[in-house]
């Protein structure tokens, strides 16, 4: 099966919820649908999914951040790859999509925060 990528859609909520739960973030499909719909309203946010066959195996969310003390930058708000598909460069490819989106917005800085227990992500 071939890996493909596309923009996140509200109908992806069940997969997003399932993947988020793998990292310990509880949620419901209905709450995730609402979050996706709100996120899609904001042009300073992007979200992409990685799809293997018909199955979503990963997602990423990026957003523009404005601070008084620095130039605007893109922050990765969330990134999850299914535990059964890790270490196959899927996460890197998702990050690359956010980088491309940032360049289109005229921004060159990308930041990510993550929990210190996720040493591989760091």
Secondary structure by P-SEA (a helix, b strand, c coil): cbbbbbcccccaaaaaaaaaaaacccccaaaaaaaaaaaaacccbbbbbbbcccccccbbbbbbbbbccccbbbbbccccccccccccaaaaaaaaaaaaaaaaacccbbbbbbbccccccc
